Amino acid sequence: MVLLETGFDDPGGLAPRLDVAPWRSAWPDEADWHQLSEAASEPNPFFESWLLGPALEAFDPAGRVLLAALRIDGQLAGIVPLRFSSTYYGHPLPHLTVWLHPNAFCGVPLIARGFEAMFWSALLDWVDDHASAAAFLHLPIMPEDSAPDTALTEISRDGARAAGVVARSERALLASPLSPGEYYEEALPNKKRKELRRQARRLGELGTLTVERAETPQAASRFADDFLALEAASWKGRAGSSLADDAACERFFRLGLVGAAERGRFEGLSLTLDTRPIAMLASFLTPPGAFSFKTTFDEDYARYSPGVLLQKENLDLLQRDGIAWCDSCAAPDHPMIDHFWRGQRSVVSRNVAIGGRLRRTIGTRLIAHESRKIERTMSA
């Protein structure tokens, strides 16, 4: 029975099974996982096998992270990594959380379209029975009003459990029916466009200026080499915070890019001067969306705005088949991308009350306290 090919349009009468176990002993079949990624109602490259695998190897070598996998007649219909934590943003507060690492920018589970409610129901039932000392379930960085987020809200309302927003932010989003050229003209004022033309012309006077695209595994590997070297030569390298400064981060980055390329999920853009990269952008392609993962540039050419010039080329995503939007993965109010990409994507973190009556009462009070703080901050 090939459920995913139908998009799980009719979940009625199907018996779900949620398996939760340490990831090293519970790794799903790669083909099933890829099929789920293709059928997910909300894409998330950070939980696809080719990126989550290198992340867990790099950042959870002890194998403490759990994989919660929803299966229907043996077929994978949802997946999310979880871990127990004894601290919550520096406070001694035990809880269960979706597992993310510092280089992951989206925490929404991969769930087959139409099975969001079934996934959350199964997951919350399991958490209720296995909460241990956890006071609540923490769900970080989910696209607000996405299908999984909406289903969670409805499930929590119907199940008489709190599921409040404890963090909310907006980050730049590229989405438009306009052509790349039309979008560029509308996004930036004439004065800024004129300045960028001048900078591109001056930069071209220094050598041959080209834009290169890396998509194959071999090209992705070379792209990773150049990116790591370029970033290490920047302020991040001087601060000791570049990817190359940490062996685990470097390995994760290399394997992630090549793994994405093997699945047709990678695009690396490079602005080169006499074949030497001076600005680079790594993106993951996850139809119907995309994610700008990492970017860097040569600070010796900062006065020519090479990163902005490369973003102009990146507008070609607007006419790429199967891609309707691109998440910047940038911090809110980013000084560059927020002035270039005019769309905004709201992402939220939710805490969910779990367990029996007493534990849910405690969790509900904690959630209400944090939610009020968020409301006051947003209204200020």
C-alpha positions in Angstrom: 0.0 0.0 0.0 1.6 3.2 -1.1 0.0 5.8 1.1 2.4 8.6 0.5 1.7 8.7 -3.2 -1.9 9.7 -2.4 -0.7 12.4 0.1 -2.5 10.5 2.9 -5.8 12.1 1.8 -7.9 9.7 3.8 -6.5 8.9 7.2 -9.8 7.5 8.5 -9.6 3.9 9.7 -5.8 3.7 9.7 -4.1 2.6 12.9 -1.0 4.7 13.7 2.0 3.5 15.7 4.5 5.9 17.3 7.9 4.4 17.9 10.3 6.4 20.1 13.8 5.2 20.7 17.5 6.5 20.7 18.3 7.5 17.2 21.2 5.1 16.7 18.9 2.2 17.2 15.8 3.6 15.4 17.1 5.1 12.1 14.3 4.7 9.5 14.8 3.4 6.0 16.3 6.2 3.9 13.9 5.7 1.0 10.9 5.9 3.3 12.3 9.0 4.9 12.8 10.7 1.6 9.3 9.8 0.5 8.0 11.4 3.7 10.0 14.5 3.0 8.4 14.8 -0.4 4.9 14.4 1.1 5.4 16.6 4.1 2.8 19.4 4.6 5.6 21.8 5.8 9.2 21.3 4.5 12.1 21.2 6.9 15.5 20.3 5.6 17.0 20.2 9.1 14.9 17.0 9.8 15.5 15.3 6.5 17.8 12.3 6.8 20.7 13.8 4.8 21.0 16.7 7.2 19.8 15.3 10.5 22.1 12.3 10.2 25.3 14.4 10.1 24.0 16.7 12.7 23.3 13.9 15.2 26.7 12.3 14.5 28.4 15.7 15.1 26.4 17.1 18.0 25.0 14.0 19.8 27.8 11.5 19.7 26.5 9.8 22.9 23.3 9.0 21.1 21.0 10.5 23.7 18.6 12.1 21.2 15.4 10.2 20.6 13.6 9.8 17.3 9.8 9.8 17.4 8.5 8.2 14.2 4.8 7.8 13.3 4.2 4.7 11.1 1.0 3.6 9.4 1.0 0.0 8.2 4.8 0.2 8.6 5.1 3.3 6.4 6.8 6.4 7.8 4.3 9.3 8.2 6.0 11.7 10.6 9.3 12.2 12.4 10.9 14.5 14.9 14.0 14.3 17.1 13.5 14.8 20.9 15.6 15.0 24.0 15.1 15.5 27.7 16.7 18.5 29.3 17.2 19.5 32.9 17.6 23.3 32.1 15.4 25.7 30.2 17.1 28.8 29.0 19.5 28.8 31.9 16.8 27.9 34.5 16.7 24.5 36.3 13.5 23.4 34.8 13.3 19.8 33.4 11.4 19.5 30.2 11.1 17.5 26.9 12.1 19.4 23.8 12.4 19.0 20.0 16.1 18.7 19.5 17.9 21.4 17.5 21.5 22.5 17.3 23.0 26.0 16.8 23.1 25.5 13.0 19.4 24.4 12.7 16.9 27.1 12.0 13.5 25.3 11.8 12.0 22.9 14.3 8.7 21.8 12.7 8.3 18.0 12.5 8.2 16.4 9.1 4.6 15.2 8.9 2.8 13.7 5.9 0.1 16.0 4.5 -3.2 15.3 6.1 -1.8 13.5 9.1 -0.8 16.4 11.3 -3.5 15.8 13.9 -2.8 12.1 14.1 0.9 12.8 14.6 0.4 15.3 17.4 -2.2 13.1 19.1 0.2 10.1 19.0 3.2 12.2 20.2 1.3 13.8 23.0 -0.1 10.5 24.2 3.5 9.1 24.3 4.8 12.2 26.1 2.0 12.0 28.7 3.0 8.4 29.5 6.8 9.0 29.4 7.2 12.5 30.9 9.5 11.5 33.7 10.4 14.8 35.5 9.5 17.0 32.4 7.2 19.9 33.2 6.2 20.5 29.6 7.0 19.8 26.0 9.0 22.6 24.2 8.5 23.0 20.4 10.9 25.6 19.1 11.0 27.6 15.8 7.9 26.4 14.0 6.4 28.4 11.1 3.3 30.1 12.6 0.0 29.0 11.0 1.7 26.2 9.0 -0.4 23.0 8.8 1.5 21.3 11.7 1.2 24.5 13.9 -2.5 24.9 13.2 -3.2 21.2 13.9 -1.3 21.4 17.2 -3.4 24.4 18.2 -6.6 22.5 17.4 -5.5 19.3 19.1 -4.5 21.2 22.3 -7.8 23.1 22.4 -9.9 19.9 21.9 -7.7 18.0 24.4 -8.0 20.6 27.2 -4.2 21.2 27.3 -2.4 24.5 27.0 -0.1 25.0 24.0 0.9 28.7 24.3 3.4 30.7 22.3 6.5 31.4 24.4 8.6 33.1 21.7 7.7 34.7 18.4 9.9 36.4 15.8 9.8 37.4 12.1 12.5 36.9 9.6 12.9 37.9 6.0 11.1 35.8 3.4 11.5 35.8 -0.4 8.1 35.2 -2.1 6.5 37.0 -5.0 4.8 36.4 -8.4 7.1 39.0 -9.9 10.1 38.2 -12.1 13.5 38.6 -10.6 14.0 41.9 -12.4 10.7 43.3 -11.4 11.2 42.2 -7.8 14.6 43.8 -7.7 13.2 47.1 -9.0 10.4 47.2 -6.5 12.5 46.0 -3.5 15.2 48.6 -3.7 14.9 52.3 -4.3 16.5 53.7 -7.5 19.4 55.3 -5.5 20.4 51.9 -4.0 20.1 50.2 -7.4 22.3 52.9 -8.9 24.9 52.4 -6.1 24.9 48.6 -6.6 25.5 49.1 -10.4 28.4 51.4 -9.6 29.9 48.8 -7.2 29.5 46.0 -9.6 31.2 48.1 -12.3 34.1 49.0 -10.0 34.4 45.4 -8.9 34.5 44.2 -12.5 37.4 46.6 -13.2 39.5 44.5 -10.8 39.1 41.3 -12.8 36.6 38.9 -14.4 33.4 38.8 -12.3 31.3 35.7 -12.7 28.5 33.9 -10.8 28.8 30.1 -10.4 26.2 27.6 -9.3 27.1 24.3 -7.5 24.4 21.6 -7.5 26.2 18.2 -8.0 27.8 16.3 -5.1 31.2 17.0 -6.5 30.5 20.7 -6.9 29.0 20.8 -3.4 32.2 19.3 -2.0 34.4 22.0 -3.7 31.9 24.6 -2.6 32.2 23.5 1.0 36.0 23.7 0.8 35.9 27.3 -0.6 33.2 28.4 1.8 35.0 27.1 4.9 38.2 28.9 3.9 36.4 32.1 3.1 34.5 32.2 6.3 37.6 31.3 8.4 39.3 34.4 6.9 36.4 36.6 8.1 35.6 38.1 11.5 34.1 34.8 12.4 37.5 33.2 12.1 39.2 35.9 14.1 36.6 35.4 16.8 37.0 31.6 16.7 33.4 31.1 15.7 33.7 30.0 12.1 32.5 26.5 11.1 36.1 25.5 10.5 37.0 26.4 14.1 35.0 23.4 15.3 35.8 19.9 13.9 32.2 18.7 14.5 30.7 21.8 12.8 33.0 21.5 9.8 32.2 17.8 9.3 28.5 18.5 9.6 28.6 21.3 7.1 30.6 19.2 4.5 28.4 16.1 4.8 25.2 18.2 4.9 26.0 20.0 1.7 27.0 16.8 -0.2 24.0 14.9 1.2 21.7 17.7 0.0 23.3 17.6 -3.5 22.8 13.9 -3.7 19.1 14.4 -3.2 18.9 17.3 -5.6 18.3 19.6 -2.6 21.4 21.9 -2.8 22.2 25.1 -4.6 25.5 26.9 -3.9 26.0 30.4 -5.4 29.4 32.0 -5.6 30.4 35.4 -6.8 33.9 35.0 -8.1 36.6 37.4 -9.1 39.1 35.8 -11.4 37.7 32.4 -10.3 38.3 33.2 -6.6 35.1 33.3 -4.5 34.4 36.6 -2.8 30.8 36.0 -1.8 29.0 32.6 -1.3 25.5 31.4 -0.4 24.5 27.9 0.5 20.7 27.1 0.1 18.6 24.0 0.6 15.8 23.4 -2.0 12.8 21.8 -0.4 9.8 22.3 -2.6 7.6 24.2 -2.3 10.1 26.3 -0.4 13.8 26.8 0.1 16.1 27.8 3.0 19.1 30.1 2.8 21.5 28.2 5.1 24.8 29.9 5.3 26.5 32.9 3.6 29.9 34.6 3.8 32.0 37.1 1.9 35.5 38.4 1.5 35.9 41.4 3.8 38.7 42.8 1.5 35.9 43.7 -0.9 33.3 44.9 1.5 33.2 48.3 0.0 31.7 46.7 -3.2 28.9 44.9 -1.3 29.6 41.5 -2.8 27.0 39.8 -0.5 24.3 42.1 -1.8 25.4 41.6 -5.4 25.1 37.9 -4.9 21.6 38.2 -3.4 20.6 40.0 -6.6 21.6 36.8 -8.4 19.8 34.7 -5.9 16.5 36.3 -6.9 16.5 33.7 -9.7 14.8 31.5 -7.1 11.6 33.4 -8.0 11.5 31.7 -11.4 12.8 28.3 -10.3 10.3 25.5 -10.9 8.8 24.1 -7.7 10.0 26.9 -5.4 7.4 29.4 -4.2 9.3 31.0 -1.3 12.7 31.1 0.4 13.2 31.4 4.2 16.2 33.6 4.9 16.9 31.8 8.2 18.2 35.2 9.3 17.9 37.0 12.6 15.0 39.4 12.9 15.7 42.9 11.6 18.8 41.7 9.7 20.6 44.8 8.4 21.0 43.5 4.9 18.4 40.9 3.9 15.5 42.7 5.6 16.0 45.6 3.2 16.2 43.4 0.2 13.5 40.7 0.8 10.3 42.4 1.6 8.3 39.4 2.9 8.3 38.2 6.5 7.9 34.8 8.0 6.6 34.5 11.5 8.1 31.6 13.5 7.0 30.6 17.0 8.1 28.4 19.9 5.3 26.7 21.8 5.2 25.0 25.1 2.6 22.2 25.6 1.2 21.0 28.9 1.7 17.3 29.4 1.1 14.4 31.8 -1.7 14.0 34.3 -3.9 16.7 35.9 -1.3 18.0 38.4 1.5 18.2 35.9 -0.7 19.8 33.3 -1.8 22.4 35.9 1.8 23.3 36.6 2.7 23.4 32.9 -0.3 25.5 32.1 0.7 28.1 34.7 4.3 28.2 33.4 3.0 28.6 29.8 0.6 31.4 30.8 3.4 33.3 32.5 5.7 33.1 29.5 2.8 33.9 27.1 1.9 37.0 29.0 5.6 38.2 28.8 5.5 37.7 25.0 2.2 39.6 24.7 3.6 42.5 26.7 6.8 42.6 24.6 4.9 42.5 21.3 2.5 45.3 22.4 5.3 47.5 23.7 
